[in-house]
Amino acid sequence: MMIDFTTETEKVWYKSPAIVAAVGASSIALLAFIYPEFAAQPIVHYRADDNSLSADRYNLQRQTHCQLSSQHYKPGDTAVSIPFADRPVVTQPVSIFNSLTLMGECQKNARSITNHQPGTPLIPLLERAKLAIQQQHQTNKNPAILTILANAFEPRQGERAIDFSRVKALVDDIEKQGVVIFFIVPSGQLYENLTDELSGKASVCVLDEGQDENSVRRSMTPCIDAAFNRARKLATKSN
């Protein structure tokens, strides 16, 4: 003979209005927390990082670029890394399950590629990014972001300085595919040139080149926030 030691109170907990209300409130709070994560339309993020010799000291900046971006990722997003030096290299797309998906990658702050020859040209980067976006768009038509972290854009040997007429055309072509473009560069001539030449086409943000983590994060946070906010709104409009 089995003896049931369960108390009457334990048997009828579900009949208690206070307990039921508490459970219901907890469930609603949990759903309210989770729903935005899954309700937002997915986007594709192309994260381009300067891996040239001149950006060798940018370990912290590259890491912060990855970390801040990851904080904005939601389930269903896609991340594509594009390290560049004298040439860009496009990595395989990564499907995002949560903000921790790229935690391991964000810890790798050293350069993943090195220069084969001097120079860090902008046009080959944009051309390769455009091709990668076109290829991804064949199967994933979600709006996208292209954030470019750069120390400088220097022509390769035998090439001329930046042809901004070609840059503008490439930026236009990329944006027509539902992509917002943000440059993150140090203050100086490059920042001024990009701001002047790409006014109304792409956003340009000032990067802190120092090694103080808080300062670097403060310089990049508004830019990354704005990029993702704009893309999410663009995603809404495209529905």
Secondary structure as UniProt FT lines:
FT   HELIX           8..11
FT   HELIX           13..15
FT   HELIX           17..39
FT   STRAND          44..50
FT   HELIX           53..55
FT   TURN            56..57
FT   HELIX           59..72
FT   TURN            75..76
FT   STRAND          78..84
FT   STRAND          94..95
FT   TURN            99..102
FT   HELIX           103..106
FT   HELIX           122..137
FT   TURN            138..139
FT   STRAND          144..149
FT   TURN            157..158
FT   HELIX           164..175
FT   TURN            176..178
FT   STRAND          179..185
FT   TURN            187..188
FT   HELIX           189..197
FT   TURN            198..201
FT   STRAND          203..206
FT   HELIX           213..238
//
